[in-house]
Amino acid sequence: MGFFLRLIISNVFSILQILIVVRAFLSWMPHDSRGQYTILLYTITESILGPIRSNLPVQSSGFDLSPIIAFFLLGFLKKLLLVAV
């Protein structure tokens, strides 16, 4: 049971990290923001990035640090949960 729980935790957090990286790359490239997969990607990642973005100080620089912070926070939480299991 412990092995499967570790596998699920590891895979879920890895997929979330990949989705955040994909969203960060999409922000640099022209894409259809009304596409089915893009909307799904934004819906999933915004639940993670939104609270981080709202708690960051100055956003006027034009560079969004929330994907970087979210990526490292997810990695930290993943390791913390894997140690606890």
WOLIN-V64710 format. One record per residue. OMEGA is omega as a letter, one per 40 degrees, with the letter a starting at -180 (none if undefined). BURIAL is 1 if it has 16 or more other ideal C-beta (glycine too) atoms within 10 Angstrom, else 0. Layout:
OMEGA/BURIAL
OMEGA/BURIAL
This chain:
a/0
i/0
a/0
i/0
i/0
i/0
i/0
i/0
a/1
a/0
a/0
a/0
i/1
i/0
i/0
i/1
i/1
i/0
i/1
i/1
i/0
i/0
i/1
i/1
i/0
a/0
i/0
a/0
i/0
a/0
i/0
a/0
i/0
i/0
a/0
a/0
i/0
i/0
i/0
i/0
a/1
i/0
a/0
a/0
a/1
i/0
i/0
a/1
a/1
i/0
i/0
a/1
a/1
i/0
i/0
i/0
a/0
i/0
a/0
a/0
a/0
i/0
a/0
a/0
a/0
i/1
i/1
i/0
i/1
i/1
a/1
i/0
i/0
i/1
i/0
i/0
i/0
a/1
i/0
i/0
i/0
i/0
a/0
a/0
none/0
